Amino acid sequence: MRKKYMPTLIICLLILITGLIGLGVHVIMKYTPTKAHMNLNEYYGQVADGEVALILGTEVLEQRGLVSGEEAYLPLEVVNTYLNQRYYWDSENSAILYATPSELLSFPASQEAGGQVWLKDGTVYLSLSFIRQYTDIDTYVSQNPARVAIQYDFSAVPTVTVLKNTSVRYLGGIKAEILREVKVGEKLIYMEGMEEWSQVATQDGYIGYIENKKISAPEELTSERDFQTEQYTYLSMDEPVNMVWHQVTSMEANGYLADAIQNMTGVNVISPTWFSIQDNAGNITSIASSDYVAQAHERGLQVWGLVDNFSENVQTTQVLSLTSSRQNLIRQLIQASVEVGLDGINVDFEYLSEEVGIHFLEFLREISIECHKNGLVLSVDNPVPEDFTSHYDRAEQGRVVDYVIIMGYDEHYVGSEEAGSVASLPWVEKGIQDTLEEVPAERVINGIPFYTRLWKTSGSLLSSEAIGMDAAQEAVNTNQAQVYWNKDVGQNYGTYELDGDTYQIWLEDAESVAAKVKLVPQYGLAGVAAWKLGFENSSIWPVITDNLQ
């Protein structure tokens, strides 16, 4: 019997052994990490001869750089977007302009490699050494494929430390191909955590995944840097700015300054509307008056001359995008300001299109240099932040000018589809909060209105007119308007009927102005500016002064 069943037992035993071996192999294969390395040409994409792949921080870019000999070149667009937006392409003179706080430098482009600026097939490239000259970066140049990794963020960077020699893999899993081996103590940029794996980036440009059990908990790291660059200094007042704009329309109107300010108290800056861009060559019209300045100085007022772009004959993009017209504009403004003894220049360029954004910023950098050479305070007027005004780049403005002014009015305006406040308190406060996300509070001035709008609804037609404080109060009194304090907008609201039409008004008065001015010390702002002299009630001046402190 034993002999009869022995072959069967042997066969079963062999099957069992084979199964166990197969199971063991499966288990080993399942739980043994692969040692295969990923093809980097596949990872970074094929890199053509003479090109380099670009890795900026934790992002592999689609754009390519160029390489010539030992020098790598990056497209200007990449440099401006990620690293340093102050490299400005002067298309008129085929050169890169770079504005430091004290001087404007020019670097001519070459059609050949070897210099700092390479113009190739209509695209501007900057050498890596040129970029490092003015930009705090760490660079890692590697081959096979040719690539340049650049780190540019060194403040509060989320990082993890490698606790055990291991690998950064293409995907989260031990069967994913290896990108690079990492050793104990190496710092990795932490991007995103999952249950067992985390997405990380190495300093030299590999972005992949690592096991959580082999890294420390994330922590923010700020690196000490040796990079030195010239820092902006600012001309600022020792007391809160209490400014009023003065709309002056002719040289003769300057002679009425004494009458305009006879009841004014507390104000320390007056800004007359003296300069306008006249044409696309950057010439200006000026009604500046040294007598006006002398009178203002006698009253203890600084004078910041305003320049606008309101002429219908002027294309602001053309003026600011051509270096010749832009610098002509600056030259004339500085000359006119110095001649009459101004203390500052207030830039009021409005309705700027997105395409003019980079040229507007370059204008501010360049005029900042000249203003500070001549002891002139530079301020810039801005609408309240909205998505469609992001190209104003208030953060960059705040780095190069002395004061960024929020025009905290025109919430509702002549073309609005519905009646409403010119400057409701919540809207004004949000404008301040949004601006402070970009600009330090000590260089922000909040603009308030001395005017309101009287809205008229006639049938289905809506119209309005801007009126000053006294005229608004007269309309309320004459028509026995029903007026009450609307806490939602922080204003007295009134309405009345006349000749079958409905009138509405959101008053700017002592209560509404006090509420707005209180935001200045609340948020630690530099001060307040009011539009415009002549629209106020004389009793409003102490309201501003008392609430500004």
QUIUR-V295470 format. One record per residue. RES is the residue in three letters. PHI is phi in degrees with one decimal (none if undefined). Layout:
res;phi
RES;PHI
RES;PHI
This chain:
res;phi
MET;none
ARG;-60.3
LYS;-64.0
LYS;-69.4
TYR;-95.4
MET;-60.1
PRO;-59.0
THR;-66.3
LEU;-63.1
ILE;-62.5
ILE;-63.0
CYS;-63.7
LEU;-63.2
LEU;-63.9
ILE;-63.1
LEU;-63.1
ILE;-62.7
THR;-61.2
GLY;-64.0
LEU;-64.4
ILE;-62.7
GLY;-61.7
LEU;-64.3
GLY;-63.6
VAL;-62.8
HIS;-62.3
VAL;-63.8
ILE;-62.2
MET;-63.8
LYS;-70.6
TYR;-108.0
THR;-99.7
PRO;-62.5
THR;-74.3
LYS;-102.1
ALA;-72.1
HIS;-96.2
MET;-74.7
ASN;-69.3
LEU;-69.8
ASN;-66.5
GLU;-74.9
TYR;-68.6
TYR;-89.1
GLY;88.0
GLN;-61.4
VAL;-109.7
ALA;-70.4
ASP;-58.2
GLY;84.2
GLU;-117.2
VAL;-135.0
ALA;-72.2
LEU;-123.0
ILE;-122.5
LEU;-111.0
GLY;63.8
THR;-113.6
GLU;-136.1
VAL;-88.2
LEU;-85.3
GLU;-76.1
GLN;-67.3
ARG;-112.8
GLY;-95.6
LEU;-118.5
VAL;-137.3
SER;-141.7
GLY;64.2
GLU;-94.1
GLU;-105.5
ALA;-99.7
TYR;-127.4
LEU;-111.9
PRO;-61.1
LEU;-56.4
GLU;-58.4
VAL;-66.3
VAL;-60.0
ASN;-64.9
THR;-74.3
TYR;-108.1
LEU;-113.2
ASN;-163.0
GLN;-83.9
ARG;-89.2
TYR;-77.6
TYR;-112.3
TRP;-83.5
ASP;-91.5
SER;-66.1
GLU;-64.7
ASN;-115.0
SER;50.9
ALA;-151.4
ILE;-94.3
LEU;-102.2
TYR;-132.8
ALA;-96.3
THR;-87.9
PRO;-60.5
SER;-119.0
GLU;-156.6
LEU;-105.5
LEU;-104.6
SER;-126.7
PHE;-127.6
PRO;-66.4
ALA;-85.1
SER;-119.8
GLN;-78.2
GLU;-118.7
ALA;-71.8
GLY;118.3
GLY;-102.2
GLN;-81.4
VAL;-126.4
TRP;-120.2
LEU;-100.5
LYS;-124.4
ASP;52.9
GLY;82.0
THR;-109.1
VAL;-92.7
TYR;-122.4
LEU;-113.6
SER;-68.5
LEU;-62.5
SER;-67.1
PHE;-66.8
ILE;-64.1
ARG;-64.9
GLN;-62.7
TYR;-123.1
THR;-135.8
ASP;-81.9
ILE;-142.3
ASP;-112.2
THR;-122.9
TYR;-133.2
VAL;-105.3
SER;-133.6
GLN;-120.6
ASN;54.6
PRO;-85.5
ALA;-64.7
ARG;-157.5
VAL;-129.4
ALA;-105.5
ILE;-129.8
GLN;-106.9
TYR;-133.2
ASP;-110.8
PHE;-126.0
SER;-116.0
ALA;51.2
VAL;-84.4
PRO;-67.6
THR;-135.6
VAL;-129.8
THR;-109.8
VAL;-71.7
LEU;-97.3
LYS;-151.9
ASN;-51.5
THR;-159.0
SER;-129.3
VAL;-96.0
ARG;-108.7
TYR;-62.2
LEU;-128.3
GLY;-83.0
GLY;166.7
ILE;-70.7
LYS;-92.3
ALA;-74.4
GLU;-66.9
ILE;-82.8
LEU;-92.1
ARG;-159.4
GLU;-78.8
VAL;-127.1
LYS;-112.4
VAL;-53.6
GLY;93.9
GLU;-70.2
LYS;-91.1
LEU;-120.9
ILE;-78.1
TYR;-88.1
MET;-111.1
GLU;-155.8
GLY;-105.1
MET;-127.5
GLU;-63.6
GLU;-120.0
TRP;-130.4
SER;-132.0
GLN;-84.0
VAL;-137.8
ALA;-133.0
THR;-84.6
GLN;-62.4
ASP;-95.8
GLY;100.5
TYR;-106.6
ILE;-120.2
GLY;-159.1
TYR;-130.9
ILE;-140.5
GLU;-68.5
ASN;-61.5
LYS;-70.9
LYS;-109.7
ILE;-134.1
SER;-78.1
ALA;-68.2
PRO;-63.7
GLU;-147.0
GLU;-83.4
LEU;-124.0
THR;-112.6
SER;-91.4
GLU;-78.0
ARG;-119.1
ASP;-92.6
PHE;-62.5
GLN;-119.4
THR;-144.6
GLU;-67.5
GLN;-99.5
TYR;-71.0
THR;-114.7
TYR;-126.4
LEU;-91.1
SER;-132.5
MET;-85.3
ASP;-78.8
GLU;-124.0
PRO;-57.0
VAL;-71.3
ASN;-123.3
MET;-113.5
VAL;-135.1
TRP;-82.5
HIS;-120.2
GLN;-76.8
VAL;-115.1
THR;-111.0
SER;-155.5
MET;-61.7
GLU;-64.3
ALA;-65.3
ASN;-60.4
GLY;-70.7
TYR;-98.3
LEU;-58.0
ALA;-57.1
ASP;-65.1
ALA;-67.9
ILE;-112.1
GLN;-63.1
ASN;-101.8
MET;-79.7
THR;-134.3
GLY;84.0
VAL;-72.6
ASN;-121.9
VAL;-139.1
ILE;-123.3
SER;-123.4
PRO;-78.7
THR;-85.1
TRP;-99.3
PHE;-116.4
SER;-138.7
ILE;-67.6
GLN;-92.2
ASP;-151.7
ASN;-76.5
ALA;-87.5
GLY;87.9
ASN;-74.1
ILE;-123.2
THR;-99.6
SER;-138.0
ILE;-121.2
ALA;-66.6
SER;-134.9
SER;-70.1
ASP;-63.7
TYR;-58.3
VAL;-60.7
ALA;-61.8
GLN;-63.4
ALA;-62.8
HIS;-62.3
GLU;-62.8
ARG;-88.1
GLY;78.8
LEU;-100.8
GLN;-78.1
VAL;-121.2
TRP;-111.2
GLY;-68.5
LEU;-92.0
VAL;-120.2
ASP;-122.3
ASN;-122.1
PHE;-85.0
SER;-64.7
GLU;-67.8
ASN;-86.6
VAL;-108.1
GLN;-104.4
THR;-59.2
THR;-59.6
GLN;-66.4
VAL;-62.7
LEU;-85.2
SER;-85.2
LEU;-99.8
THR;-60.1
SER;-63.4
SER;-74.2
ARG;-63.3
GLN;-75.7
ASN;-64.2
LEU;-59.9
ILE;-63.2
ARG;-60.1
GLN;-68.6
LEU;-64.5
ILE;-65.0
GLN;-60.7
ALA;-65.0
SER;-66.9
VAL;-67.5
GLU;-60.4
VAL;-99.6
GLY;80.9
LEU;-62.9
ASP;-98.8
GLY;-169.7
ILE;-125.0
ASN;-112.0
VAL;-90.9
ASP;-126.3
PHE;-95.9
GLU;-115.5
TYR;55.7
LEU;-79.9
SER;-76.5
GLU;-61.4
GLU;-68.8
VAL;-90.4
GLY;-52.2
ILE;-66.7
HIS;-77.0
PHE;-62.3
LEU;-64.6
GLU;-66.1
PHE;-58.6
LEU;-64.4
ARG;-61.7
GLU;-72.7
ILE;-73.1
SER;-60.9
ILE;-58.1
GLU;-71.6
CYS;-60.9
HIS;-72.3
LYS;-62.8
ASN;-107.9
GLY;67.4
LEU;-100.5
VAL;-71.7
LEU;-112.1
SER;-125.2
VAL;-134.2
ASP;-89.1
ASN;-134.0
PRO;-68.4
VAL;-60.4
PRO;-60.6
GLU;-138.7
ASP;-56.5
PHE;-80.8
THR;-116.5
SER;-63.2
HIS;-70.9
TYR;-67.5
ASP;46.7
ARG;-62.1
ALA;-61.7
GLU;-68.8
GLN;-55.1
GLY;-63.6
ARG;-81.6
VAL;-113.7
VAL;-110.0
ASP;-81.1
TYR;-138.5
VAL;-103.5
ILE;-104.3
ILE;-89.3
MET;-83.4
GLY;-81.0
TYR;-154.4
ASP;69.6
GLU;-59.0
HIS;-118.2
TYR;-140.6
VAL;-59.5
GLY;-101.4
SER;-62.0
GLU;-77.8
GLU;-139.2
ALA;-71.6
GLY;179.8
SER;-68.9
VAL;-70.6
ALA;-158.4
SER;-69.4
LEU;-60.3
PRO;-61.6
TRP;-65.9
VAL;-63.3
GLU;-64.8
LYS;-64.4
GLY;-60.4
ILE;-66.7
GLN;-59.2
ASP;-67.2
THR;-66.4
LEU;-69.2
GLU;-69.8
GLU;-118.1
VAL;-122.7
PRO;-59.1
ALA;-57.8
GLU;-69.5
ARG;-120.3
VAL;-111.4
ILE;-113.8
ASN;-98.6
GLY;-86.3
ILE;-125.2
PRO;-94.4
PHE;-95.1
TYR;-119.5
THR;-138.6
ARG;-119.9
LEU;-93.7
TRP;-94.3
LYS;-124.9
THR;-109.6
SER;-120.1
GLY;66.7
SER;-100.0
LEU;-96.1
LEU;-116.0
SER;-141.3
SER;-155.9
GLU;-136.9
ALA;-84.0
ILE;-136.4
GLY;-78.9
MET;-62.9
ASP;-65.2
ALA;-65.2
ALA;-67.0
GLN;-66.2
GLU;-64.4
ALA;-62.8
VAL;-65.4
ASN;-68.7
THR;-61.7
ASN;-100.5
GLN;47.2
ALA;-66.4
GLN;-78.5
VAL;-121.8
TYR;-147.7
TRP;-77.9
ASN;-101.3
LYS;-67.3
ASP;-68.2
VAL;-112.2
GLY;69.8
GLN;-149.6
ASN;-80.0
TYR;-115.4
GLY;-134.1
THR;-148.5
TYR;-156.9
GLU;-109.2
LEU;-152.0
ASP;54.1
GLY;82.9
ASP;-106.2
THR;-104.7
TYR;-116.0
GLN;-134.0
ILE;-149.7
TRP;-107.3
LEU;-76.2
GLU;-100.8
ASP;-144.6
ALA;-58.0
GLU;-68.9
SER;-69.7
VAL;-66.4
ALA;-59.0
ALA;-63.0
LYS;-71.6
VAL;-65.8
LYS;-60.3
LEU;-67.2
VAL;-64.6
PRO;-68.7
GLN;-59.8
TYR;-102.2
GLY;68.7
LEU;-75.5
ALA;-74.3
GLY;163.7
VAL;-133.5
ALA;-134.8
ALA;-122.1
TRP;-111.4
LYS;-140.4
LEU;-59.9
GLY;108.2
PHE;-89.0
GLU;-83.2
ASN;-92.7
SER;-59.9
SER;-77.5
ILE;-78.5
TRP;-60.4
PRO;-65.6
VAL;-61.5
ILE;-65.3
THR;-60.0
ASP;-65.0
ASN;-93.7
LEU;-81.6
GLN;-73.6
